């Protein structure tokens, strides 16, 4: 089942793979199936098709209205995608959310379906006959920045709102972020519906790909990616409670499980590809250019004390086929005041056999970059 946002609800039968998907309302024996919707999903154990933002049934003519109701939740008879007419002999039905002006998105979670409007979070749970589903308001004042900005993870459901990140484990809690200003101060809100959440279970991470407010060249030198194309990501390690940011253009993601490595789609604005993520040590056979890891500022006693840096002891495992020729640079940068620009103190190369890197710096704050 599939539903382009504010479009029709479609059904594709894999046993007749050569046939195109068809609108459910046009299938043989379809009965009062929605003609339009915002999103479609399938409930967990009971296996009902659920349409968020369906068009209601006009009882005066016993037909769908063909007009989208952005708060209406409709579902079919259990394991029967054709019958959508509520009867005492089936489990089809509908409910309407009361808080907000429209449903942003939904996500199937453990024994419930989470549904976000633009002003609240609801839980849709199977309750059995005669009501089939019950709709519970979890909290007002939270929303979802885009229809695909929520993701299931082993430690709960994570999502991105317009001004923060949240986690749901039966109750809602904000997830404090050390990169909050970096993300939300440079976010293209006009393209918020492109934002999508992803899980990288191998590294205990959830994350979000999004469009920044700037238009910077990533990928092809000299070819700026338009600001309406995804160009950034932010990740959260839910085990170590750490954040990371980066530049990458991806428009879809499937974590490992069904496949051995994550799969992602993305491109440079003109060309798009399917990628096998998290495998190999180079850029698809070519060296990686302008790739580095940089820490945030670190200090002593909230910056009250001046720190002296004299050496770094490498603890790095080199992989790949470069052998003893593989080299990393460590760049040491410092500053003494928050508004001061970073000054590069030293750039030192080291290999797998380097035991110590000598460096000298004196400052209140420092940054390390590995490249």
Secondary structure, 3 states (H helix, E strand, C coil): CECCCCECCEECCHHHCCCCCEEHHHCCCCECCCCCECEEEECCCCCCEEEECCEEEECCCCEEEEEECCCEEEECECCECCECCCCCCCCCEEEECCCCCCEEEEEEECCEEEEEECCEEEEEEEEECCCEEEEEEEEECCCCCCCECEEEECCEEEEECCCCEEEECCCEEECCCCCHHHHHCCECHHHHHHCEEEEEHHHCEEEEEECECCCCCCCCCCCCCCCCCCCEEEEEECCCCEEEEEECCCCEEECCCCCCCCEEEEECCCCEEEEECCCCCCECCECCCCCCEECCCEEEHHHCECEEEEEECCCCCCCCCCHHHCCEEEEEEEECCCCCCCEEEEEEEECCCCCCEEEEEEECEEEEEEC
